């Protein structure tokens, strides 16, 4: 364990609360048991909320996404895209399959065999990418790069990536065979510049994780000699985090990286799943013949930082749903962040005579950038409230004769409490909760009576 004061302690000697996320992550990492013995609760939640489901017509671990799930996915993608672009990344797009016998690929795959999907085009073998590394490395190897361009950041929303995980390890959104990975690679001239960029991307990753509102723990890995030479740097990262982190030190490199970190979420079953991660790669700049011209005119191979500030988009939804399941187990109402809620406000007309006004209000709120629907079904108000609760709609607003007379809506807030608000005050409330987060329109018809049922 590495503590914020810089001290180290063997995991076996650390006095951790066995119920804490950190202790459970440590147990998961030391146990190395990756097989899921029972179905995690987020699977039932993703189905009941009509977000995602298994696809029996495809290979295991390749899922179907319903409209509400696609909405959440696109919002997460847009948010992480904003973050990497604000960090100076240039967005590219690369193929999903690669020549298995390409000289660079063959060397890479021989050293680091992965669980690949393979296919033939005629008699020529290809593999489906499991990250955007290959395409970005090939772009960089053909580019003319100066030391003045460093650090140079390339980014791709790798939609999709494929990894043929063992069937026993597949568990809903936690581990998939087909997934979406926001993937950034940064070229740096030397290790001091690499550490500076590593620290910067560590802070960006913290910003991402904090914005989700999901508890997370850190795991750091480093070659012993490199750690000893840069111990103050690592202590600074632990201090920035403000709590202990798991530290793995190794004498000989077993992979291409000299150091890496992961921010992990720990689910209701005690399984840890990596989200944000950054690695300093000391091999692939040379392997893929990436070069830059240094200030003295010499040609050098850069080091490469492999980065996903968010981890896979699919796993982010897993983290949110598992956190909600934990809240349910504690007796709290589960909910998604307001900006990710498929319906942010549902208007509940008391009778059919109030439906037209609710539809006009919905149109006004939608024009202001919010996702608002109207429960126009022939059902009692109690049923409409219960159904809104089951869908985790954050705001339910009742409109009937009383509300028509007062000019205010009877609001039920999922975060707690009831109130009466004018449409203007309600819009102000939604603006405060939305903040500067990305927004997209409602993914389904405004009228609930016009919606198909995708699950159950």
C-alpha distance (Angstrom), angle and dihedral (degrees) to the residues before:
residue distance angle dihedral
X1 . . .
X2 3.80 . .
X3 3.81 113.9 .
X4 3.82 128.1 -157.1
X5 3.82 90.4 -108.9
X6 3.81 89.4 59.6
X7 3.79 97.0 -106.7
X8 3.79 122.0 136.8
X9 3.78 129.4 -145.3
X10 3.78 132.4 179.7
X11 3.79 111.4 -109.3
X12 3.79 91.0 -122.9
X13 3.81 90.8 58.6
X14 3.80 97.0 44.2
X15 3.79 115.0 110.6
X16 3.78 100.5 -138.3
X17 3.77 127.5 166.3
X18 3.81 100.8 -109.5
X19 3.81 90.3 -141.0
X20 3.80 94.8 52.6
X21 3.83 120.0 105.5
X22 3.81 89.7 -120.7
X23 3.81 93.3 55.1
X24 3.80 91.0 46.0
X25 3.80 91.2 49.9
X26 3.80 90.6 49.6
X27 3.80 89.5 50.5
X28 3.78 91.5 50.0
X29 3.82 92.8 49.2
X30 3.79 94.1 47.9
X31 3.81 95.7 41.4
X32 3.84 92.8 51.4
X33 3.81 90.2 -158.6
X34 3.81 105.3 147.8
X35 3.79 100.6 164.9
X36 3.81 115.6 105.0
X37 3.82 110.0 -129.0
X38 3.79 94.5 -170.2
X39 3.77 137.2 16.1
X40 3.81 112.4 -84.3
X41 3.83 114.4 -125.2
X42 3.79 95.2 -117.4
X43 3.82 89.5 72.9
X44 3.78 93.2 64.6
X45 3.81 90.5 43.0
X46 3.81 94.4 51.4
X47 3.81 89.1 51.0
X48 3.81 97.6 44.5
X49 3.81 91.3 47.7
X50 3.82 88.9 49.5
X51 3.80 93.5 -123.7
X52 3.80 106.6 120.8
X53 3.79 137.6 -7.8
X54 3.77 142.6 177.4
X55 3.79 116.0 -82.9
X56 3.82 109.8 -138.5
X57 3.81 90.7 -170.9
X58 3.81 92.6 63.7
X59 3.78 138.8 51.4
X60 3.80 117.6 -71.9
X61 3.78 113.8 -82.9
X62 3.82 94.0 32.5
X63 3.79 108.8 107.9
X64 3.79 140.1 -163.4
X65 3.80 116.9 -125.8
X66 3.80 120.2 -148.9
X67 3.84 121.7 -148.7
X68 3.81 95.5 -91.2
X69 3.80 91.3 47.9
X70 3.79 91.8 48.9
X71 3.79 89.3 52.4
X72 3.82 91.7 54.9
X73 3.79 90.9 45.0
X74 3.82 93.5 51.7
X75 3.80 92.6 47.4
X76 3.81 91.3 52.3
X77 3.80 90.1 46.8
X78 3.80 91.6 51.0
X79 3.79 92.4 48.3
X80 3.79 95.1 51.8
X81 3.80 89.7 43.3
X82 3.79 89.5 56.0
X83 3.79 90.4 49.7
X84 3.81 96.4 51.9
X85 3.80 92.8 43.1
X86 3.79 90.2 51.6
X87 3.81 86.1 53.9
X88 3.80 90.0 57.6
X89 3.81 100.5 -99.8
X90 3.80 120.0 155.4
X91 3.78 113.7 -138.2
X92 3.81 119.7 -129.4
X93 3.79 136.6 169.5
X94 3.79 125.2 -138.9
X95 3.84 138.1 179.6
X96 3.78 123.3 -81.4
X97 3.83 94.8 -137.7
X98 3.79 132.5 49.4
X99 3.79 139.8 -166.3
X100 3.78 107.4 -92.0
X101 3.82 90.9 -149.0
X102 3.80 98.2 46.2
X103 3.82 102.8 131.1
X104 3.82 94.7 -121.0
X105 3.80 93.6 43.5
X106 3.79 93.5 47.4
X107 3.80 91.8 53.8
X108 3.80 91.9 46.2
X109 3.79 95.1 47.5
X110 3.79 92.9 45.2
X111 3.81 90.6 55.4
X112 3.80 96.7 38.9
X113 3.80 110.0 25.9
X114 3.78 111.1 -165.8
X115 3.77 132.9 -171.5
X116 3.76 97.6 -92.1
X117 3.75 136.3 -175.2
X118 3.80 104.4 -131.7
X119 3.79 129.2 -164.7
X120 3.76 141.1 171.7
X121 3.80 127.1 -124.0
X122 3.77 100.0 -165.3
X123 3.79 100.5 -42.9
X124 3.81 95.8 -33.2
X125 3.83 116.9 106.3
X126 3.80 121.5 -131.9
X127 3.79 134.5 172.1
X128 3.79 131.3 -146.2
X129 3.78 113.4 -115.8
X130 3.78 118.5 -105.0
X131 3.81 91.2 -168.0
X132 3.80 137.6 7.8
X133 3.82 92.0 -108.5
X134 3.80 96.2 104.9
X135 3.78 98.4 52.3
X136 3.79 94.2 43.2
X137 3.82 92.3 46.9
X138 3.81 90.9 51.6
X139 3.81 90.9 49.5
X140 3.81 90.0 50.3
X141 3.82 93.0 47.0
X142 3.82 90.1 57.5
X143 3.82 94.9 44.1
X144 3.80 127.2 96.0
X145 3.79 104.1 -124.4
X146 3.80 130.8 -177.9
X147 3.79 128.3 -164.6
X148 3.82 84.6 -112.8
X149 3.83 88.8 67.5
X150 3.81 93.4 57.6
X151 2.92 131.4 143.3
X152 3.81 86.2 43.8
X153 3.81 115.3 -175.7
X154 3.82 125.4 -161.9
X155 3.80 120.5 -174.6
X156 3.77 135.7 -170.3
X157 3.77 132.7 174.2
X158 3.81 92.9 -135.9
X159 3.77 97.9 -147.5
X160 3.00 100.6 -166.1
X161 3.80 125.5 17.5
X162 3.79 125.4 169.1
X163 3.76 135.0 -150.3
X164 3.79 122.2 168.1
X165 3.78 98.0 -135.7
X166 3.81 119.9 -174.1
X167 3.78 110.7 -86.1
X168 3.81 92.4 -123.5
X169 3.81 90.2 58.3
X170 3.80 95.0 53.2
X171 3.78 110.8 105.1
X172 3.79 118.7 163.8
X173 3.79 111.1 -79.4
X174 3.79 95.2 -17.7
X175 3.79 96.0 80.6
X176 3.81 123.0 10.9
X177 3.77 140.7 171.0
X178 3.80 93.6 -141.1
X179 3.81 117.4 39.4
X180 3.81 146.4 147.2
X181 3.80 115.8 -109.7
X182 3.83 124.7 -174.0
X183 3.81 98.0 -145.7
X184 3.82 127.3 -171.1
X185 3.79 128.3 178.7
X186 3.78 122.2 -166.6
X187 3.80 124.7 -163.3
X188 3.81 115.9 -147.7
X189 3.77 130.8 -179.6
X190 3.79 100.6 -133.6
X191 3.80 142.6 -6.7
X192 3.84 95.8 -89.8
X193 3.81 88.9 56.6
X194 3.80 88.2 42.9
X195 3.80 92.1 55.1
X196 3.79 91.6 47.8
X197 3.80 90.1 52.6
X198 3.81 91.0 42.9
X199 3.82 89.7 56.3
X200 3.80 91.6 47.1
X201 3.79 92.6 51.0
X202 3.82 90.6 45.0
X203 3.81 87.9 59.2
X204 3.81 91.6 47.1
X205 3.81 88.9 51.2
X206 3.80 90.4 52.0
X207 3.80 88.3 51.5
X208 3.81 89.9 53.5
X209 3.79 95.1 47.3
X210 3.80 93.7 45.2
X211 3.81 90.3 51.7
X212 3.82 91.2 58.1
X213 3.79 92.4 57.0
X214 3.81 91.2 -136.8
X215 3.84 120.9 131.6
X216 3.81 113.7 -113.0
X217 3.79 140.5 177.4
X218 3.80 131.6 -150.7
X219 3.78 130.2 -122.0
X220 3.81 119.4 -171.1
X221 3.78 126.7 -167.6
X222 3.80 126.4 -170.5
X223 3.77 142.9 157.4
X224 3.81 107.2 -100.3
X225 3.81 96.2 -121.8
X226 3.80 92.5 47.4
X227 3.80 91.0 49.0
X228 3.81 92.3 49.7
X229 3.81 91.1 51.0
X230 3.82 92.4 49.5
X231 3.79 103.1 30.6
X232 3.80 94.1 131.1
X233 3.81 88.9 55.7
X234 3.81 92.0 54.1
X235 3.80 91.5 45.6
X236 3.80 87.7 54.3
X237 3.80 90.6 55.1
X238 3.82 91.5 50.6
X239 3.80 89.7 47.6
X240 3.80 90.7 50.4
X241 3.80 89.7 51.6
X242 3.80 89.4 48.7
X243 3.80 96.9 -142.8
X244 3.83 140.2 62.3
X245 3.77 120.7 -72.0
X246 3.77 132.8 -158.0
X247 3.81 111.1 -106.4
X248 3.80 125.8 -163.2
X249 3.81 116.7 -169.0
X250 3.80 122.3 -169.1
X251 3.82 130.3 -172.6
X252 3.80 96.8 -150.0
X253 3.78 125.1 34.6
X254 3.79 112.0 -110.5
X255 3.81 94.0 -175.1
X256 3.80 139.9 22.0
X257 3.82 95.2 -82.0
X258 3.76 129.0 86.3
X259 3.79 92.9 -163.3
X260 3.79 139.1 -0.6
X261 3.77 141.7 169.3
X262 3.78 133.6 -152.1
X263 3.76 131.3 -165.6
X264 3.79 106.2 -145.0
X265 3.77 133.1 -163.4
X266 3.80 118.0 -151.0
X267 3.79 115.7 -144.2
X268 3.78 132.8 -149.0
X269 3.82 90.8 -86.2
X270 3.79 93.8 53.0
X271 3.81 93.1 -105.8
X272 3.79 115.6 143.2
X273 3.80 119.4 -143.2
X274 3.79 124.9 -169.4
X275 3.78 117.1 -124.3
X276 3.83 117.8 163.0
X277 3.81 114.0 28.7
X278 3.80 139.6 169.7
X279 3.83 126.5 -174.4
X280 3.80 131.1 -174.6
X281 3.82 105.9 -137.6
X282 3.82 115.3 -157.5
X283 3.83 97.8 178.2
X284 3.79 115.4 45.6
X285 3.79 98.0 64.2
X286 3.80 86.9 68.5
X287 3.82 95.9 34.0
X288 3.82 91.8 56.9
X289 3.82 93.0 37.8
X290 3.81 94.3 -119.1
X291 3.81 110.4 167.9
X292 3.77 140.1 178.3
X293 3.79 130.0 -168.0
X294 3.80 110.5 -115.2
X295 3.83 125.4 -145.2
X296 3.83 90.8 -93.1
X297 3.81 93.0 52.7
X298 3.79 95.3 -104.8
X299 3.79 121.1 132.6
X300 3.79 116.1 -121.9
X301 3.77 138.4 177.5
X302 3.81 113.5 -117.7
X303 3.78 126.9 -137.6
X304 3.80 113.9 -116.1
X305 3.79 130.1 -138.5
X306 3.80 113.3 -150.8
X307 3.78 107.7 -153.4
X308 3.75 141.7 177.8
X309 3.79 108.1 172.0
X310 3.79 90.6 -167.7
X311 3.79 107.2 23.2
X312 3.77 116.1 -132.9
X313 3.79 115.6 -19.0
X314 3.79 90.2 -130.8
X315 3.80 91.4 56.0
X316 3.81 91.1 51.8
X317 3.79 89.6 61.6
X318 3.81 88.4 46.7
X319 3.82 89.3 54.1
X320 3.80 92.5 49.2
X321 3.81 93.3 48.7
X322 3.80 94.6 44.8
X323 3.80 89.2 50.4
X324 3.80 88.8 50.6
X325 3.82 89.6 49.9
X326 3.81 89.6 53.1
X327 3.80 89.7 50.5
X328 3.80 90.1 51.0
X329 3.80 90.1 51.9
X330 3.81 87.7 55.5
X331 3.80 90.9 52.0
X332 3.80 97.0 -104.1
X333 3.80 126.1 129.3
X334 3.81 110.9 -99.4
X335 3.77 117.2 -127.3
X336 3.77 144.4 161.9
X337 3.81 123.4 -127.4
X338 3.80 108.3 -79.1
X339 3.81 94.1 -114.2
X340 3.82 90.3 55.2
X341 3.82 97.8 46.2
X342 3.84 107.4 116.0
X343 3.83 88.3 -142.5
X344 3.79 112.5 29.2
X345 3.80 96.6 -179.4
X346 3.78 129.4 18.1
X347 3.78 120.2 -163.7
X348 3.80 114.9 -147.7
X349 3.80 114.5 -160.4
X350 3.80 110.8 -155.9
X351 3.82 90.7 -142.5
X352 3.78 138.9 0.8
X353 3.80 90.5 -94.3
X354 3.81 88.5 68.6
X355 3.83 96.9 47.9
X356 3.82 97.1 89.6
X357 3.78 92.3 54.1
X358 3.79 90.9 48.4
X359 3.80 89.8 51.3
X360 3.81 90.1 52.4
X361 3.80 90.5 50.1
X362 3.81 90.2 48.6
X363 3.79 89.9 53.0
X364 3.81 91.1 51.0
X365 3.81 93.1 49.4
X366 3.82 91.5 44.9
X367 3.81 89.8 53.9
X368 3.81 87.1 55.9
X369 3.82 89.5 56.1
X370 3.81 103.8 -96.3
X371 3.79 131.6 126.3
X372 3.79 106.6 -121.5
X373 3.79 129.8 165.2
X374 3.80 136.2 -179.3
X375 3.80 125.8 -130.4
X376 3.81 96.9 -142.1
X377 3.80 94.7 161.4
X378 3.80 121.5 128.1
X379 3.82 94.1 -104.6
X380 3.78 137.8 115.4
X381 3.79 120.7 -93.4
X382 3.82 91.0 -111.8
X383 3.81 91.0 57.9
X384 3.79 91.1 47.2
X385 3.81 91.8 51.8
X386 3.81 92.1 48.2
X387 3.79 92.6 49.5
X388 3.81 91.0 49.0
X389 3.80 88.8 51.7
X390 3.81 91.0 50.6
X391 3.80 89.6 54.1
X392 3.84 91.7 49.5
X393 3.81 91.8 -122.1
X394 3.82 102.8 176.2
X395 3.82 97.1 -147.2
X396 3.82 127.4 34.0
X397 3.79 117.6 -175.8
X398 3.81 121.5 -167.6
X399 3.79 119.2 -152.1
X400 3.81 123.3 -171.2
X401 3.81 140.7 126.2
X402 3.81 92.8 -57.0
X403 3.79 92.2 51.5
X404 3.80 92.4 44.3
X405 3.81 89.1 55.6
X406 3.81 95.5 46.4
X407 3.79 97.7 39.3
X408 3.81 89.3 -130.4
X409 3.79 134.3 107.9
X410 3.81 123.2 -127.9
X411 3.80 100.8 -124.1
X412 3.81 127.4 -157.9
X413 3.79 110.0 -165.6
X414 3.80 117.6 -157.8
X415 3.80 90.0 -148.4
X416 3.80 87.5 63.0
X417 3.77 139.8 -72.6
X418 3.76 140.5 43.2
X419 3.79 128.7 -109.9
X420 3.78 144.7 160.5
X421 3.77 115.8 -112.5
X422 3.78 136.1 174.1
X423 3.83 115.2 -122.6
X424 3.80 88.6 -106.6
X425 3.81 92.9 52.9
X426 3.79 90.6 46.0
X427 3.79 90.9 53.2
X428 3.81 90.0 50.5
X429 3.82 89.5 52.0
X430 3.81 91.3 51.9
X431 3.80 91.7 47.4
X432 3.80 89.8 54.8
X433 3.80 92.1 50.6
X434 3.78 94.8 44.4
X435 3.79 94.0 50.1
X436 3.79 113.7 166.5
X437 3.80 95.3 -33.6
X438 3.83 120.3 128.6
X439 3.78 118.1 -90.4
X440 3.77 136.6 -160.0
X441 3.82 132.3 -178.4
X442 3.77 125.8 -92.6
X443 3.85 109.2 -70.7
X444 3.83 95.6 -147.0
X445 3.83 137.3 44.5
X446 3.81 113.5 -67.9
X447 3.83 91.4 -126.2
X448 3.81 112.9 70.6
X449 3.80 89.2 -150.6
X450 3.82 89.2 67.2
X451 3.79 96.9 52.5
X452 3.81 125.1 106.0
X453 3.78 119.1 -137.2
X454 3.81 112.5 -118.7
X455 3.79 100.5 -175.2
X456 3.79 137.5 30.4
